[in-house]
Amino acid sequence: MDQSKNPIIFNGDWGAMFWAPNLWQPEGGPYTAKAIESFTKLLSDSGVDTFAISPNTQIAWYPSKVVPTALDGYTRGDQRWARWMRSHSSAANIAMMDRYLDLVEAKVDWLAEAISQSRKRHITPWISVRTNDPHGYLEKWIDNPINCPLFKDPANVLKGTPLRPGKHADVLWTGLNYERQEVRDYFMAMIRELVMDYDADGLELDFLRTPAICEPGASQKTVEIITDWISEIRALTCLKQETNGRPYSFGLRVPAALGALKAIGLDVQTIVSEGLVDFLSFSNYMQTAWDLPLDQLRSVLGPDITIYGNIESGLNGLPVSLPGDAIDTGEPQVDAAHRAGTEMRSPYIVTPALLGAAAGKWILGADGIELYNYYAVDEDNGKDRVCTKQNMRADYSAIKHLKSLKSMRGLPKMYALSTILSPVWNPPFDTPDQLPAVLEPDWRRGFRIPMCAEPDDPNLEMIVQIVVDLRDSLPPIAVSFNDSWPSLNGEPTSELLFPQNEYTHHTPEHTAFNYVMGVGSIRDGWNDVSVYNGSHERHSPSDRRANSITIRSIELAIRRTDGR
């Protein structure tokens, strides 16, 4: 099926239009369909082609007639819902539930309205079903009102297999077990309703939020059960296509570790070879995968499957800081991301990073870009403010630049490498983090990043920034780009290549070195950065430790020198 009309997919979950009400209905008052209209208008004005609407956790957040919903039993201000999501305050949780109730009382089906408004604005509406969304089951109290009833039977629940060798059971792996017929039937009832009763043009099964389906070490019989279940859904989407006379796309949002997916029952290669899906959308969990090997995946999966590259709301795991030195530097590095005065970055705010992430995916052969959790960095300044970030707003105006490499070449960009997040979310499924890395004296390490070549413009420059742990005395650090002669001309700095609003600096635990280079050596596709530790102190183990360096991040900027 031709997916060429879907180059930019905006994936918004059940909270996307309810997260920041002051942005979508600034006049206040009971929530109305005008908020949904305002949201979809912004998507249209921003150049979004497809709105993939995710209307479920373990239960339905739309007015389902076949499975439990989040509003079952809810009355305005009901405190049983006050702590349904730990990341929100009690007041924010209740206020959000009341906005849903506003629409129910006005007889507005928000999902149907979002689909209708998308159509009016020539946006293709899709449904994105999360197969094991953690909201609800991570909350441990029994009477949590958004828990799925299937959790009452332990046989339906995954055991929580440790994803880190030798570690404790993983809380993200206590979701529902799709080996169970009851679980598959439950979600099939939801999927059938969403496909047949709503006027969308596509279905995405989101196995990335979270990648938990069956117990690891799935037997061939289990793999065949899951493949047959996917085949049933394919038949349903084909029936919808015949019924409404329009193409109906069907695909999967998955991590890139095809072997690990097969180990939990999802045999992506067989699913593709049997023609059961039209597209695959690849990503890491919560962090943009800068080095996602889409070219390699294409060679494995063949030329006929449409492949989308995802951008996530997290830039990488490196915390950044407000300017000044008022922050206590005595705290351990592990706490830096959560300390007052620090923040994690998002490519949805740092626009050059958004362009760089998209360019890296286009250049490796992506057929389109999926923007995931874009709205999650939007700030709501209302009295019941949901978002905890300060002075944040996603740059929707940047989306129009993402549609092709031609529109991005010559624009400022930032590229980065994925770094270890704490906690590490899904280590068997995410692409391995290249950083942090330790360089002992005389060591060299190479790193790879996909980039797009830039026009021959004397007003463009590239800066390679190496971020390392700060110490009293650092050895010489040299950098080579695409086999260039190593440069020792790194300019020390505490400033970021591109700020995130008022967050302009690295944390006091880190320092950085900028290496200015021309853009002529950038090639379309994979590019190589080599970092050298120039110290020669090798007389004893203590000398080696004293002269080693820890690289926390490698970031690259394409910037104009003429201020344009």
Long-range contacts (C-beta under 8 A, 24 or more apart in sequence): 1-247, 1-249, 1-278, 1-306, 2-247, 3-249, 3-278, 3-279, 3-306, 3-367, 3-368, 4-367, 5-49, 5-124, 6-49, 6-50, 6-124, 6-202, 6-249, 6-368, 7-49, 7-367, 7-368, 7-369, 7-402, 7-403, 7-404, 8-47, 8-48, 8-49, 8-50, 8-368, 8-369, 8-371, 8-399, 8-402, 8-403, 9-48, 9-49, 9-50, 9-51, 9-52, 9-126, 9-281, 9-308, 9-368, 9-369, 9-370, 9-371, 10-43, 10-48, 10-50, 10-51, 10-52, 10-371, 10-374, 10-399, 11-52, 11-54, 11-128, 11-204, 11-206, 11-253, 11-370, 11-371, 11-372, 11-373, 11-374, 12-51, 12-52, 12-53, 12-54, 12-374, 12-375, 13-53, 13-54, 13-55, 13-128, 13-130, 13-373, 14-54, 14-55, 14-56, 14-57, 14-61, 14-62, 14-70, 15-96, 16-53, 16-375, 17-110, 17-114, 18-96, 18-99, 18-100, 19-96, 19-375, 19-376, 19-378, 19-380, 19-386, 19-387, 20-375, 20-378, 20-379, 20-380, 20-386, 20-387, 21-99, 21-380, 21-382, 22-380, 22-381, 22-382, 23-378, 23-380, 30-102, 30-105, 30-106, 31-98, 31-99, 31-100, 31-102, 31-103, 32-102, 32-103, 32-106, 32-108, 33-103, 33-106, 33-108, 33-110, 33-113, 36-110, 36-113, 36-114, 36-117, 37-113, 37-117, 39-114, 40-114, 40-117, 40-118, 40-120, 40-121, 40-123, 41-117, 41-121, 42-396, 43-118, 43-121, 43-123, 43-396, 44-121, 44-122, 44-123, 45-396, 46-396, 46-397, 46-399, 46-400, 47-399, 47-400, 47-402, 47-403, 48-123, 48-371, 48-399, 49-123, 49-124, 49-368, 50-123, 50-124, 50-125, 50-126, 50-202, 51-114, 51-118, 51-123, 51-124, 51-125, 51-126, 52-126, 52-127, 52-128, 52-202, 52-204, 52-370, 53-111, 53-114, 53-115, 53-125, 53-126, 53-127, 53-128, 53-200, 54-127, 54-128, 54-129, 54-130, 54-206, 55-111, 55-127, 55-129, 55-194, 56-129, 56-130, 56-133, 56-190, 57-130, 57-133, 57-135, 57-136, 57-146, 58-132, 58-133, 58-135, 58-136, 58-137, 58-146, 58-147, 58-148, 58-150, 58-151, 58-175, 58-176, 59-136, 59-146, 59-147, 59-148, 60-190, 61-100, 62-109, 62-110, 62-111, 62-194, 63-104, 63-109, 63-111, 64-190, 64-193, 65-193, 66-189, 66-190, 66-192, 66-193, 67-186, 67-189, 67-190, 67-193, 68-148, 68-149, 70-97, 70-100, 70-145, 70-146, 71-97, 71-100, 71-101, 71-104, 72-145, 73-145, 74-101, 74-145, 76-101, 80-143, 80-145, 81-145, 81-146, 83-139, 83-141, 84-135, 84-136, 84-139, 84-144, 84-145, 84-146, 85-135, 85-139, 86-138, 86-139, 87-388, 88-386, 91-384, 92-384, 92-385, 92-386, 94-384, 95-384, 95-386, 96-384, 96-386, 111-198, 112-198, 112-199, 115-198, 115-199, 115-200, 116-199, 119-199, 124-201, 124-202, 125-199, 125-200, 125-201, 125-202, 126-200, 126-201, 126-202, 126-203, 126-204, 126-249, 127-194, 127-195, 127-198, 127-200, 127-202, 127-203, 127-204, 128-203, 128-204, 128-205, 128-206, 128-253, 129-187, 129-190, 129-191, 129-194, 129-203, 129-204, 129-205, 129-206, 130-206, 130-209, 131-178, 131-187, 131-205, 131-206, 131-207, 131-213, 132-175, 132-176, 132-207, 132-209, 132-210, 132-211, 132-212, 132-213, 133-206, 133-209, 133-210, 134-171, 134-172, 134-175, 134-209, 134-210, 137-174, 137-175, 138-171, 138-172, 138-174, 148-176, 148-186, 150-176, 150-182, 150-183, 150-186, 151-176, 153-182, 155-180, 156-180, 156-182, 156-183, 158-212, 158-214, 158-215, 159-215, 161-215, 161-216, 163-426, 163-427, 163-428, 164-424, 164-427, 172-210, 172-212, 172-425, 172-426, 173-210, 173-212, 175-210, 175-212, 177-213, 177-214, 177-215, 178-213, 178-214, 178-226, 178-229, 178-265, 179-214, 179-215, 179-218, 179-222, 179-225, 179-265, 184-225, 184-229, 188-229, 188-232, 188-233, 191-233, 191-236, 192-236, 195-236, 195-237, 195-240, 195-248, 196-236, 196-239, 196-240, 196-243, 199-244, 201-246, 201-247, 201-248, 201-249, 202-248, 202-249, 202-250, 202-251, 203-233, 203-237, 203-248, 203-249, 203-250, 203-251, 204-250, 204-251, 204-252, 204-253, 204-281, 205-230, 205-233, 205-251, 205-252, 205-253, 206-253, 207-252, 207-253, 207-254, 207-255, 207-261, 207-266, 208-253, 208-254, 208-255, 208-283, 208-285, 209-253, 209-285, 210-285, 210-425, 210-426, 211-254, 211-255, 211-260, 211-261, 211-264, 211-285, 211-426, 211-429, 212-264, 213-264, 213-265, 213-266, 214-264, 214-265, 215-264, 216-263, 216-264, 217-263, 218-262, 218-263, 218-264, 218-265, 222-265, 223-262, 223-265, 223-266, 223-267, 223-270, 225-265, 226-265, 226-266, 226-267, 227-267, 227-270, 227-271, 227-274, 227-276, 230-271, 230-276, 230-277, 231-274, 231-276, 234-276, 234-277, 249-278, 249-279, 250-276, 250-277, 250-278, 250-279, 251-277, 251-278, 251-279, 251-280, 251-281, 251-306, 252-277, 252-279, 252-280, 252-281, 253-280, 253-281, 253-282, 253-283, 253-310, 253-370, 254-280, 254-281, 254-282, 255-282, 255-283, 255-284, 255-285, 255-426, 255-429, 255-430, 256-282, 256-284, 256-289, 256-292, 256-293, 256-297, 256-429, 256-431, 257-428, 257-429, 257-430, 257-431, 258-297, 258-300, 260-428, 260-429, 261-429, 263-428, 268-301, 269-300, 269-301, 272-301, 272-302, 272-305, 273-302, 277-305, 278-305, 278-306, 279-305, 279-306, 279-307, 279-308, 279-367, 280-305, 280-306, 280-307, 280-308, 281-307, 281-308, 281-309, 281-310, 281-370, 282-307, 282-308, 282-309, 282-310, 283-309, 283-310, 283-312, 283-370, 283-372, 284-310, 284-312, 284-418, 284-426, 284-429, 284-430, 284-431, 285-312, 285-425, 285-426, 285-429, 285-430, 286-312, 286-313, 286-314, 286-421, 286-425, 287-312, 287-314, 287-315, 287-316, 287-317, 287-418, 287-421, 287-425, 287-430, 288-312, 288-314, 288-315, 288-316, 288-347, 288-353, 288-357, 288-416, 288-418, 289-418, 289-430, 289-431, 290-316, 290-357, 290-360, 290-415, 290-416, 290-417, 290-418, 290-449, 290-450, 291-360, 291-417, 291-418, 291-431, 291-434, 291-448, 291-449, 291-450, 292-361, 292-364, 292-431, 293-364, 293-431, 294-361, 294-364, 294-365, 294-366, 295-364, 295-365, 295-525, 298-365, 306-367, 306-368, 307-365, 307-366, 307-367, 308-366, 308-367, 308-368, 308-369, 308-370, 309-358, 309-360, 309-361, 309-362, 309-364, 309-366, 309-368, 309-369, 309-370, 310-369, 310-370, 310-371, 310-372, 311-347, 311-348, 311-354, 311-357, 311-358, 311-361, 311-369, 311-370, 311-371, 311-372, 312-372, 312-373, 313-346, 313-347, 313-348, 313-372, 313-373, 313-374, 313-376, 313-377, 314-344, 314-345, 314-346, 314-421, 315-344, 315-345, 315-346, 315-347, 315-350, 315-353, 315-416, 316-345, 316-416, 316-417, 316-418, 316-419, 316-421, 316-553, 317-344, 317-418, 317-419, 317-420, 317-421, 317-422, 317-433, 318-344, 318-345, 318-419, 318-467, 318-506, 318-510, 318-552, 318-553, 319-343, 319-344, 319-507, 320-344, 320-345, 320-496, 320-500, 320-503, 320-504, 320-505, 320-506, 320-507, 321-503, 321-505, 321-506, 321-507, 321-508, 322-502, 322-503, 322-504, 322-505, 323-502, 323-504, 323-505, 325-508, 327-507, 327-508, 329-508, 329-509, 333-469, 333-509, 334-422, 336-507, 336-509, 337-422, 342-503, 342-507, 343-389, 343-500, 343-503, 345-500, 345-503, 346-377, 346-392, 346-394, 346-500, 348-374, 348-377, 348-394, 348-395, 349-377, 349-392, 349-393, 349-394, 349-395, 349-500, 349-501, 350-414, 350-498, 350-499, 350-500, 351-395, 351-398, 351-412, 352-411, 352-412, 352-413, 352-414, 352-497, 352-498, 352-557, 352-558, 353-413, 353-414, 353-415, 353-416, 353-498, 354-395, 354-398, 354-402, 355-398, 355-401, 355-402, 355-408, 355-411, 355-412, 355-413, 355-414, 356-413, 356-414, 356-415, 356-416, 356-451, 356-556, 356-558, 357-415, 358-402, 358-408, 359-405, 359-408, 359-413, 359-450, 359-451, 359-452, 360-415, 360-449, 360-450, 360-451, 360-452, 361-450, 362-404, 362-405, 362-408, 362-452, 363-405, 363-450, 363-451, 363-452, 363-524, 363-525, 364-450, 364-525, 369-402, 371-399, 391-501, 391-502, 392-501, 405-452, 408-452, 409-452, 409-453, 409-454, 409-455, 410-454, 410-455, 410-457, 410-460, 411-558, 412-498, 412-557, 412-558, 412-559, 412-560, 413-557, 413-558, 414-497, 414-498, 414-555, 414-556, 414-557, 414-558, 415-449, 415-451, 415-555, 415-556, 416-449, 416-553, 416-554, 416-555, 416-556, 417-447, 417-449, 417-553, 417-554, 417-555, 419-552, 419-553, 434-554, 435-551, 435-552, 435-553, 435-554, 436-550, 436-551, 436-552, 437-550, 437-551, 438-548, 438-549, 438-550, 438-551, 439-531, 439-532, 439-533, 439-548, 439-549, 439-550, 439-551, 440-533, 440-544, 440-547, 440-548, 441-475, 441-533, 441-535, 441-536, 441-537, 441-538, 441-543, 441-544, 441-547, 441-548, 442-533, 442-535, 442-536, 442-538, 443-532, 443-533, 444-530, 444-531, 444-532, 444-533, 445-530, 445-531, 445-551, 446-528, 446-529, 446-530, 447-528, 447-529, 447-530, 447-531, 447-554, 448-526, 448-527, 448-528, 448-529, 449-526, 449-527, 449-529, 449-554, 449-556, 450-525, 450-526, 450-527, 451-522, 451-523, 451-524, 451-525, 451-527, 451-556, 452-522, 452-524, 453-519, 453-522, 453-523, 453-524, 454-519, 454-522, 454-558, 456-520, 457-519, 459-560, 459-561, 459-562, 459-564, 460-519, 460-558, 460-559, 460-560, 460-561, 461-516, 461-517, 461-518, 461-519, 461-558, 461-559, 461-560, 461-561, 462-516, 462-517, 462-518, 462-519, 462-521, 462-522, 462-556, 462-557, 462-558, 462-559, 463-497, 463-514, 463-515, 463-516, 463-517, 463-556, 463-557, 463-559, 464-514, 464-515, 464-517, 464-529, 464-554, 464-555, 464-556, 465-493, 465-497, 465-512, 465-513, 465-514, 465-515, 465-553, 465-554, 465-555, 465-556, 465-557, 466-490, 466-512, 466-513, 466-515, 466-531, 466-551, 466-553, 466-554, 467-506, 467-510, 467-511, 467-512, 467-551, 467-552, 467-553, 467-554, 467-555, 468-510, 468-511, 468-512, 468-513, 468-549, 468-550, 468-551, 468-552, 469-509, 469-510, 469-549, 469-550, 469-552, 470-508, 470-509, 470-510, 470-511, 474-511, 474-549, 475-533, 475-534, 475-535, 475-537, 475-547, 475-549, 476-533, 476-534, 476-535, 477-513, 477-531, 477-532, 477-533, 477-534, 477-549, 478-531, 478-532, 478-534, 479-513, 479-515, 479-529, 479-530, 479-531, 479-532, 480-528, 480-529, 480-530, 480-532, 481-515, 481-517, 481-521, 481-527, 481-528, 481-529, 481-530, 482-521, 482-522, 482-523, 482-527, 482-528, 483-528, 484-517, 484-521, 486-530, 486-532, 487-515, 487-517, 488-534, 489-515, 489-516, 490-514, 490-515, 491-515, 491-516, 497-555, 497-556, 497-557, 497-559, 498-557, 510-552, 519-558, 522-558, 529-554, 529-556
